[in-house]
Amino acid sequence: AAAAGDTVFALSSGHGRCGVAVIRTSGPGSRGALQSLTGRPELPPPRVMALRRIRDPDTHETLDRGLVVWFPGPQSFTGEDCAELHVHGGPAVLSGVLRALGRLPGLRPAEPGEFTRRAFRRGKLDLTAAEGLGDLIHAQTEAQRRQALRQLDGDLGRLYGRWSETLTQALAHLEAYIDFSEDDAVEEEVLARGEAAGAVMGGQDPRPCCPPPSCHVSALVPTCPPHPAVDATVRALAQEIGTHLQDGRRGELLRGGVHAVIAGPPNVGKSSLLNLLCQRPAAIVSPVAGTTRDVVEVALNVAGYPLVLSDTAGLREATDPVEQEGVSRARERLKQADLVLAVLDAAAVPAEPAGLGAAVGSLLPPSAPPCILVLNKADLLGGGAGAALRDACAHGDPLPPTTLLSCKTGEGLDRLLELLARQLARLCGDPLSGSPSLTQSRHSGHLGECATELARYEPERRRDLAVAAERLRLARRHLGRITGHVGAEEVLDIIFRDFCVGK
């Protein structure tokens, strides 16, 4: 762990040759470092760029001419004194400036994610916002960027903070009842079931939840605002958390990419479809059936959504041991898929909806994820057969979204991309609308534990109020672990280890 008084520095822009590179420092030695490297005792005005010569403090040799910025704490990203040097991005310039910083007393290179960790420790952002920053750094699509920015802006942290505050208030009133009910200072109404289920969303019960300020309970709840009955509050909060958890993993799918599997019998053009979608020869294509033995995976950006596409072995009863292993892997990957592109030979399928549905049903398991049916080799169809098949696809009510395609000519690719975009939008949702989505399995785990404790509250409430209060404490603790307000130490390394040095 870093010492409290350390000043750290790192290259905060990307590595490699570039026009401009940013070197950042954070800590109490940032002022002296900026003065030493510019050779001037006066600093530029805070948050104003100034052109300066960057010199080696030992030899006074000019290393570069660049822009410097001074960010006095706490008005900085980390909350500490910070400085930035915007220099030319050549390797010689960067190594010279970094060496000069490393020779200054009290400065050391930053560890991965250390700037963001310092920002968290000084309350500049909570853990959900820190995770949003990490997601923003790694975002590869527009939808990922939008979701990460929303999380970085604190939408998710504010939602969990509101739930935690609701639990804190409910717990305070429950404990007040436990401590003072014998004096009739707190009415049974505080715990009673009431018409306050909407209070978690901002409603209020018109009746006071605690006595007038003159009573001895007012020290526990000084402002004594109107508040719903505890039972109704807990019930409403449990319902809201349950709805949040049952979002179809939209945020997680958007963050990590929707995993789609190309599946079908041998020699129907699965590998050709993969190559067509990624516009390069990623998979071997051969007229020999069973060429694909292992899973070939590529990452794509489709309409701003991340797609991880896998080509798999043809599904059939194989006799060759290697092909058998390939088919086994294909079936296993199908079970894990979020989306399936079921590929059939257009010239070999029935030209009527029921027959097409039966062909798809024989290919995929009953519990298969959402599917797009791709009828490949449409260029081999005659005029009449093609028209009949198109009509069956258009009017086939039991069929999944279906399109005819020719991987050879590219005909039908636009329609397939349109269907893919629709499915991805449905699976991932709009990251800018509605309540913010879960993005991390860590969040899901703690929220699941929180929901479990809330579900145990009412049975315990009928038996032992002290145990019921402990359920609320545990539920609040799980919410606090998500944002880092409770027990953050054990998750800090996990969250920050994937950050770049200098972030």
N, C-alpha and C positions, 0 to 999 in steps of 0.2 A: 504494500500500500504506500501511496505517496505521502511524504511528510507534509504537514499542514502549511508550512511556510515556503514550500518549493515554488519556483517559477519554472514553467515548462514551455517548450517551444517545439514547433513542427511545421513542416510543409502542409498547408491546409488545402491547397488546390491539387489537381491531379498530377500524377507523375509522368515523366516523359517531356520531350521538347514541346514548348508552347510559347506563345507570345508574352503572356503575363503569368507569373506564379505568385501565390500569396503565402507568406510565412507569418505565423501567428505566435504570439507569446501570451501567457496568462499567469498572473501571480504578482507578488509585491515587488519583484525585480524588473517588471516590465518598463517602468519609467526609466530606470538607470540603463537598461539595455538599449532603449530607443535613443537616449542621450549619447551613449557610447558609440553606437553605430552611425549616428548622424554627425557626431562631433560638435553638437550644439546643445547648450544647457537648456534653452527654451524649447518647449514642446509646442506643436501646432495646437490650435483650438480643438477641444474635444469633438470627435466625429467629423472632422474636416480634413480632407486630403491635402497634403502639402508635398511639393517636389523637393527631394533632398538627395545629396550624395551619400551613398552607403559606403562607409569606410571600415577597414579592419582596425579595431581599437589598438592592436599591438603595433602594427607596421604603418598605420595611417594610409595604407594603400587604398585607392578607390576601387571598390568591388563592382559598383553599378550606380546608375542614377535611376531612382524610382520614387514612387509615392508612398508616404507613410501616413498612418492614421493612429490616433491616440484615443483609447476608450477607458476613461477612468471609471473604476467601480463605484457604486454597484450598477451603473448604467452600461453594462456590457453583456455579452452573451453568457459568460461564466459567472458574472457578478463580481469578479475580481478586476484589478487593473489589467488591461489588455492592450497590446499594440499589434499592428499589422504592417508588414513590409510588402508592398506590391512591386516586385522586381521582374526583370526579364527572365524568361523561363528556360534559359540554356543550362545544361548540366554544370558547367564551370561556375556560372554565377551562383546557382543554388548551393553547390557544395562549399563555395567560398563563404557565403553568408551564414550557412548553417554551422560551419566550423568556427566562425567568429563568435557566434552566439554560444556555442558549446564551451568556449574558453572563458566566458564571463563567469565570475563567481556567483554561485547560487542558482545557476540555470542548468537544466538538464533536458534531454529529449523527452517528449510526451509519450505516454503509453497509448495503445489503441483505445479510442473512446474517452480519453482522459478529459478533454475539454467539456464534453457533454456530461461526464460524471461530475465535474466540478459545478456545472450549471445546475444539476439536480441537487447536489448537496447544499447549494446556496438558495434553493427554492425558486430558481428561475423557470423550472419546468418540472412536471412530475414524470413518473416512469412511463405512463402512456404517451406523453408528448415526446419523451426521449426515444421510445420505440418508433413513433411516427417519424422522427428525424432520421433514424436508421433506415426506415422503409423509403423515405424520400430520396436518400442517397442512392439506394439500390433500385429505385423505380425505373422500369423500362417501357411502360406504356402510359398513355394519358390517364386512363382510369386509375392505375396504381398511383400516379402522381396526385390526382385529386383526393383519393382516400388518405394518402400519407399527409398531405397538407392539412386536411381537416383534423386529423388526429394530432398533428403538431400544433395546430391552433388551439387545442385543448377541448374539443367537443366531447371526446370520450371521457377525459378526465373530469370534466364538469358534470357529466351524467352520473358517473360513479360517485363523485363528491356529493351530489344532491342526494343520492340514495344513502350514503354514509351519514349525512346530516339528518335525514329522516329517521334512521335507526338510532342515532344519538339522542334525538328528542324523545322517541318512543321509550328508549331505555331509561332516560331521566325521569319520565313520568311513572314508569313502572317501579323504579327504585323509590320514588317519592311515596308511592302508595304502600310499598313494603315497609318503609321506615316510619310513616306517619299515619297509617290508616287507623290505628287505635285511637288517635286523637280526633277522628272525624275531620281532619284537615283536608284530606284528599278523598273525594267521593269515589264510590264504586264506578261512577260513570266514566272515569278515566280509562277503565279497562273494558267497559261494556261494549258489546257489539253495537255499531251505530251506522248511520247513513253517511259514512265518511270515506268510502272506498276510493273516491276520486281525489282524496286529499294529497296523495303522493304526487299527483299531477298538478297540484296548486290549489285545490279546493280547501275550504276551512269549515270547521264546525262552528256554528254561531255561539255555542255554549262555552264558557271558560273551562279550560282543562285543569286549572289549579286555582287556589283560593286568592282573595284580594291581596295586594301587596303587604297588608298589615300582618298577615299570618306568618308563622315561622317557616313555612315551606318556601316563601319567596326568595330566601337565600339560595335555595337550590336552583330555582328557575327565576332569575331576577326580573326579566321582562314579562314573564307570564303571559305569552300571547295565546290567542285562541288556537286550539290544537285538536285534531280528531281523536277519537278513542283509540287506544293502543292496539287493541285487537284488529280493528278495521284497518289501521295504518299498516300493520304487519301483513295482513292479508292482501291489501292492495299492492304493497311493495313486492311480495312474493309473486303475484300475478305479472307485474311489470318485468321483473327479472326473468321469469319463465318465458315471456314473449320475446325478450331480448335474446335468450339462449336458443330459441327455436326459429332462427333466421335462415336456416338452410346453409349455414357456413358461408354466407355471401362474402363477408370481409376476408375470411381466411382464403377462400378461393381466389379472390381478387389479388390478395397479397402474394400468394404462392403460385398462382397460375391454375387454370382449369385443366385437369388431366384428361385428355381425350385419347381414345384407343381406336385405331383402324382395325376392324375385324371382318372376317369373311372367309369363304372357302379358298383353297389354293388357286392361284393363277387367275384372279378376277381383277387384278390391277391395284392391289393395296399399296405396294411399294411405289408404283407409278403415281398414285394419288399423293403419297407423302412428298415425292420429288416435285410434283406440280405445285403443291401448296407452299413448299419452302423455296421453290425456284432454284434448286440445285440438286445434283445427284447424291443425295444423302443415303439412299438405300440402293442395293444392287437389284437391277431389274433383269429378269430372264424369262424366256418362254417355258422353261422347265418348272413344273409345279413343285412347290415345297422349297424354293430357293431360300426364303427367309427362315432362319432357324432361331435367331435371338431377337430381342426387342431393340429396335432402333428408335431413338428419341430425339426430337428437335423442339426448340422453343420458338414460338411465333407470336407476332403481334397482329391480332385480327380486330379491326375496328376499334383500336385502343384498348382492347382487353388481352390479357396474357393467356396464351394457350400452349400447353405442353403436349405435343402430339407424338404418339407412339405407334410405330408399325410393328405388327406381330405376325407370327407364323400362321399359315392357313389352317383353319379349323377343320380337321377331318380325323378319321381313325388311322393313325400312322403306324407303320410297322418298323421303320428305321428308328433305332434308339435315340439318335440325335434329334430327329424330327419330333419324336414323341416328347422329348424334353422341351423343344420349342413350342409345341402345342400346349403343354402343361403351363409353361410360362405365359402364353397368350391368355389362357383361361384365368389364370391368377391375376393378370393385369386387368382383365375385364371386370373382375370383382372389385378392384380398387378404383375403377374409372369414375369420373364425374360425368363423362359424355362419351357416347360411342358413335363412330362413323361406320355403319354397317354397309359393306360393299358387296354387291352382287353383280353378276354378268347380265347386262340388260337383254342380251340375245338368248339367255337361257332361263328366264323367269316367266311365269304366267302373266299374260297381259290383262289381268283382272284383279281387283282389290283383294278379294278373299285369298287368292293364291299367293299374292305378294305378301300378305300378312302372315300366311302360314310359313313362307320361306324365311321371313325375318324371325318368327317365333322359334323355328327349328335351329336358328343360328345363335340366338341369345338366351340366357337363362331368364326365368320368370321375374327375378328381382333385378333385372338389368337397369342401369341408369338411363337418363334421357338419351334418345337415339335420333340420328339423322340417317335416312336410307339413301345411299348413293348407288344408282344403277349405272355402272360404268360400261364402256365400249358402245356407247350410243351411236358411234359412227358406223357400226356394223349393222344397224337396223335398217330394214327397208322402209319405204314410205308408209305403207299400211301398218306394219308392225310398230313403227315408231309412233304413229298417231294414236294407235290403240293403247300403247303403254303410257303415253303422255296423258291420255284421257283417264286411265285407271289411276295414275298418280294424282291427278287433279281432283278426282271425286272419291278417292278411297278413304272413307271416314275412319276406319280402324287403323290406318297406316300412320306411322310417324312422319314428320316432315320429310318429303322425298324430292329428289331431283335426278334428272338424267344428266350424264356427264360423259365426255370423251377425254380421257387423259392424253390421248394421242393428239387431238386437235385443239384441246382447251375449251371446246364448246360446253357450256353449262357451268363453267367455273364461277362466273359472277353470281349465278343463282345459288351455288353452294356456299360462297362466301357470305351471301346475304342470310342464308339459313344459319350459318355458324354464328354470325354476329347477333342474330336474334336469340339463339340459345345461350350465348355467353352473357348477353345483357340480362336475360332472365335468371341465370345462375348467380351472377355477380351483383346484379342490381345497380342502381345509380348511386355512386358514392357521395353525391352532393345532396340527395334528397332524403327526407325522413330522419329517423333516429340514427346516430352513428352505429356502424356494425362492429361486431367482434372481429379482431384481426389476428389474435394470438391464441394458441391453445392454452397458454398460461392464464389468460383472462377467463377462458371457458372453464378451466379447472377450478379457479377460485370462486367464480360465480356459481358453479354447480354446488360447491360446498356451502356457499352462502344460502342458496335456495334450500338445501337440505336442512340447514339449521333453522331457517324460517318455517319450514314445514313441521318441524318438531316443536315449535313454540306453543301452539294452541293445546296439543295434548299435555304438554308439561304445565301449561298455565292452569289447567284444571286440577293438576295434582300438587304442584309445588311452584310457587311464584319465583322463588330464588333460582331454581333450576331453569325456569322459563327465561328469566333475566340473563342467565349465563348463555342461553341459546342466542339471544340478541347480541351479546358481547362477541361471541364467536363469529356470528354472521358479519358484524361490523369489522372484525379483524380481517376477514377474508377480503372484504371490499378494500380495506386499507392496504393490503398487500399488493393489490393490482396497481394502485397509484404510487406506492412507495411510502405512504404515511405510517405504515406499521410493518415492522419486520422486513425491511428492504434489503438488508445486508446479503442474505443468501441468494438473492436473484440479481444483484448488481453485476457480478462478473459475467453471468449468462447473457444479460442484455447488452452489455457494452463490449463484449469480446469480439463481436463481428463488425464493430466500427473500424473505419480506417484510422491510421495514425494521423493526428491533426484535426480530428472531428470531435 
